[in-house]
Amino acid sequence: METITLRYETGSAFANALAAFLANTEGFNVIEKKTTTKRKRKTNYELTLEACKEADEGKGTVFTDFEDFKRHIHAL
């Protein structure tokens, strides 16, 4: 027995009809593997652009010195 892999859009009428046809055909065994869309992770470039945009909008935090920074971190 050989294996055939088909990838298709779940809303495709043709693909659904083809899957139904093959499931009802002798000698074919249809195994469905449902995939979920993965959340796209932002690249470092995208994160940097967002940080630059926030800095331009004045959304950043300004520390007077390193001790001020450490107090802020420990307060979180």
BAKE-506865 format. One record per residue: residue in three letters; residue number from 1; x negated, y negated, z of N, C-alpha, C, O, CB in turn. Coordinates in pm, whole numbers, plus 50000, padded with zeros to 5 digits. Each point is the difference from the previous one (the first is absolute). Glycine has a CB too. Layout:
BEGIN
("ala",NUM,(X,Y,Z),(X,Y,Z),(X,Y,Z),(X,Y,Z),(X,Y,Z))
...
***
This chain:
BEGIN
("met",1,(49916,50117,50000),(50084,49883,50000),(49911,49876,50000),(49899,49997,50070),(50285,50127,50051))
("glu",2,(49854,49776,49802),(49927,49874,49991),(50074,49892,50078),(50117,50017,50035),(49792,50049,49739))
("thr",3,(50022,49825,50254),(50059,49889,50073),(49999,49874,49915),(49900,49969,49934),(50026,50132,50283))
("ile",4,(50186,49828,49783),(50012,49873,49930),(50038,49895,50105),(50090,50022,50080),(49978,50090,49699))
("thr",5,(49863,49777,50219),(50031,49891,50092),(50059,49884,49921),(49942,49955,49902),(49874,50116,50255))
("leu",6,(50299,49881,49886),(50066,49887,49936),(50013,49887,50102),(50042,50021,50113),(50086,50132,49728))
("arg",7,(49834,49727,50117),(50020,49881,50083),(50103,49913,49930),(49991,49974,49880),(49771,50035,50215))
("tyr",8,(50336,49947,49982),(50105,49919,49939),(50062,49908,50105),(49989,50023,50120),(50056,50158,49711))
("glu",9,(50022,49716,50120),(50073,49909,50087),(50126,50071,50046),(50069,50065,49921),(49839,49731,49959))
("thr",10,(50122,50191,50248),(50114,50074,50056),(50133,49955,49941),(50095,50079,49999),(49775,49949,50209))
("gly",11,(50140,49850,49744),(50125,49951,49943),(50020,50034,49854),(50101,49962,49941),(49887,49858,50222))
("ser",12,(49918,50250,49776),(50006,50030,49857),(50105,50108,49972),(49989,50112,50050),(49769,49824,49925))
("ala",13,(50343,50029,49946),(50105,50096,49965),(49942,50116,49920),(50037,50116,50021),(50134,49699,49979))
("phe",14,(49738,50154,49908),(49939,50106,49918),(49921,50098,50088),(50013,50122,49984),(49973,49719,49822))
("ala",15,(49934,50106,50285),(49919,50087,50086),(50088,50086,50089),(49972,50119,50019),(49844,49711,49978))
("asn",16,(50291,50113,50057),(50091,50078,50084),(50070,50108,49919),(50018,50112,50048),(50016,49688,50098))
("ala",17,(50005,50168,49731),(50063,50101,49914),(49902,50110,49965),(50036,50118,49997),(50117,49706,49910))
("leu",18,(49722,50139,50064),(49897,50099,49968),(49974,50091,50119),(49987,50121,49983),(49909,49718,49854))
("ala",19,(50096,50105,50282),(49977,50080,50121),(50116,50097,50022),(49978,50116,50035),(49887,49696,50067))
("ala",20,(50258,50141,49878),(50117,50087,50016),(50000,50111,49895),(50032,50115,50031),(50098,49692,50063))
("phe",21,(49833,50158,49782),(49994,50100,49894),(49897,50109,50032),(50027,50119,49986),(50041,49704,49848))
("leu",22,(49813,50133,50210),(49896,50098,50031),(50036,50085,50121),(49968,50119,50005),(49863,49725,49900))
("ala",23,(50236,50097,50193),(50040,50076,50119),(50100,50110,49964),(50005,50103,50067),(49956,49693,50073))
("asn",24,(50120,50181,49755),(50100,50098,49959),(49952,50093,49889),(50077,50081,49950),(50096,49756,50116))
("thr",25,(49701,50152,49896),(49944,50082,49893),(49925,50119,50062),(49923,49983,50094),(50057,49815,49753))
("glu",26,(50045,50320,50099),(49935,50121,50050),(49849,49992,49975),(49956,49961,49892),(50254,50174,50066))
("gly",27,(49713,49901,50141),(49856,49999,49987),(49935,49872,50052),(49877,49990,50004),(50151,50157,49800))
("phe",28,(50053,49758,50237),(49947,49874,50054),(50033,49992,50149),(50110,50032,50043),(49915,49854,49733))
("asn",29,(49880,50070,50298),(50019,49976,50142),(49964,49855,50025),(49884,49961,49984),(50066,50283,50079))
("val",30,(50148,49675,49976),(49977,49856,50021),(49973,49975,50148),(50080,50034,50086),(50069,49907,49717))
("ile",31,(49736,50000,50223),(49963,49961,50136),(49989,49849,50000),(49920,49943,49927),(49956,50277,50119))
("glu",32,(50206,49715,50037),(49999,49854,50005),(49911,49953,50113),(50007,50050,50112),(50224,49941,49792))
("lys",33,(49687,49914,50065),(49915,49936,50100),(50037,49853,50000),(49975,49928,49904),(49834,50240,50066))
("lys",34,(50250,49789,50137),(50040,49859,50009),(49887,49921,50059),(49940,50038,50100),(50302,50024,49926))
("thr",35,(49728,49827,49910),(49894,49913,50050),(50061,49869,50047),(50099,49952,49945),(49732,50154,49900))
("thr",36,(50108,49839,50255),(50043,49870,50049),(49895,49898,49959),(49882,50031,49988),(50245,50071,50207))
("thr",37,(49918,49777,49784),(49905,49897,49963),(49923,49957,50124),(50058,49976,50106),(50090,49945,49705))
("lys",38,(49724,50070,50175),(49916,49960,50110),(49993,49848,50006),(50003,49932,49898),(49864,50281,50083))
("arg",39,(50122,49739,50138),(49985,49856,50018),(49862,49960,49950),(49899,50061,50037),(50259,49938,50162))
("lys",40,(49839,49900,49718),(49873,49956,49943),(49922,49924,50105),(50049,49904,50060),(50053,50083,49710))
("arg",41,(49777,50055,50252),(49911,49933,50093),(49936,49881,49932),(49961,50007,49883),(49995,50208,50238))
("lys",42,(50033,49675,49953),(49939,49881,49942),(49849,50018,49994),(49939,50057,50090),(50249,49799,49998))
("thr",43,(49755,50096,49804),(49855,50007,49984),(49936,49892,50086),(50067,49907,50045),(49956,50185,49720))
("asn",44,(49848,49921,50258),(49928,49898,50076),(50008,49866,49930),(50006,49896,50066),(49839,50279,50023))
("tyr",45,(50155,49825,49779),(50012,49877,49923),(50134,49932,50029),(50005,49879,50022),(49847,50219,49798))
("glu",46,(50258,49981,50179),(50131,49943,50028),(50009,49945,50143),(50057,49894,50023),(50042,50267,49812))
("leu",47,(49843,49913,50260),(49999,49954,50138),(49921,49870,50015),(50040,49911,50075),(49980,50326,50002))
("thr",48,(49870,49752,49851),(49918,49879,50005),(50077,49881,49941),(49996,49890,50055),(49795,50249,49928))
("leu",49,(50278,49884,49905),(50080,49893,49940),(50109,49952,50095),(50025,49880,50012),(49928,50215,49761))
("glu",50,(50112,49999,50296),(50103,49962,50097),(49941,49919,50115),(50058,49901,50043),(50072,50306,49898))
("ala",51,(49752,49836,50107),(49935,49928,50110),(49961,49859,49956),(50014,49905,50078),(49901,50313,50014))
("cys",52,(50036,49767,49786),(49964,49867,49948),(50124,49912,49988),(49996,49881,50032),(49809,50219,49842))
("lys",53,(50304,49958,50079),(50124,49924,49986),(50049,49954,50138),(50041,49885,50015),(50019,50246,49776))
("glu",54,(49935,49958,50308),(50042,49964,50135),(49910,49891,50058),(50048,49909,50068),(50042,50323,49966))
("ala",55,(49781,49777,49939),(49907,49897,50049),(50031,49865,49935),(49996,49897,50068),(49827,50279,49967))
("asp",56,(50208,49824,49836),(50037,49877,49931),(50127,49939,50057),(50017,49878,50001),(49873,50209,49793))
("glu",57,(50201,50000,50252),(50126,49953,50056),(49987,49963,50148),(50097,49956,50062),(50024,50187,49772))
("gly",58,(49760,49874,50221),(49978,49964,50140),(50053,50101,50100),(50028,49964,50114),(49980,49805,49813))
("lys",59,(50008,50356,50032),(50055,50102,50088),(49894,50072,50083),(50033,50086,50081),(50149,49942,49754))
("gly",60,(49693,49938,50146),(49893,50067,50073),(49986,49948,50142),(50060,49898,50036),(49822,50137,49748))
("thr",61,(50040,50035,50297),(49972,49958,50136),(49858,49946,50005),(49907,50063,49949),(50254,50108,50147))
("val",62,(49822,49713,49967),(49869,49938,50011),(49952,50016,50145),(50072,49966,50093),(49979,49867,49719))
("phe",63,(49828,50218,50204),(49942,50019,50133),(49890,49897,50021),(49926,49967,49907),(50129,50281,50090))
("thr",64,(49935,49703,50125),(49898,49899,50029),(49862,50062,50009),(49901,49938,49962),(50270,49927,50157))
("asp",65,(49822,50258,49933),(49872,50069,50011),(50027,50150,50014),(50115,50044,49998),(49775,49752,50110))
("phe",66,(50003,50281,49906),(50013,50146,50008),(50075,50042,50126),(50075,50098,49996),(49712,49925,49875))
("glu",67,(50194,49907,50238),(50071,50033,50125),(50150,49981,49982),(50079,50081,50049),(49719,49849,50085))
("asp",68,(50242,49965,49797),(50141,49977,49970),(50055,50115,49917),(50112,50047,50024),(49852,49703,49985))
("phe",69,(49959,50296,49895),(50039,50114,49916),(50019,50124,50085),(50099,50071,49985),(49776,49831,49821))
("lys",70,(50030,50127,50284),(50008,50119,50085),(50125,49992,50092),(50068,50101,50020),(49677,49921,49974))
("arg",71,(50285,49858,50061),(50118,49986,50084),(50126,50030,49920),(50092,50063,50050),(49790,49766,50090))
("his",72,(50121,50125,49738),(50115,50025,49913),(50017,50149,49973),(50111,50052,50006),(49857,49722,49888))
("ile",73,(49923,50295,50077),(50005,50144,49970),(50045,50078,50122),(50082,50091,49987),(49735,49882,49844))
("his",74,(50133,49995,50286),(50036,50073,50121),(50144,49973,50041),(50061,50082,50068),(49701,49907,50006))
("ala",75,(50293,49898,49885),(50139,49967,50033),(50098,50081,49917),(50117,50012,50036),(49809,49758,50026))
("leu",76,(50029,50285,49827),(50090,50078,49913),(50029,50130,50060),(50074,50080,49942),(49840,49811,49862))
***
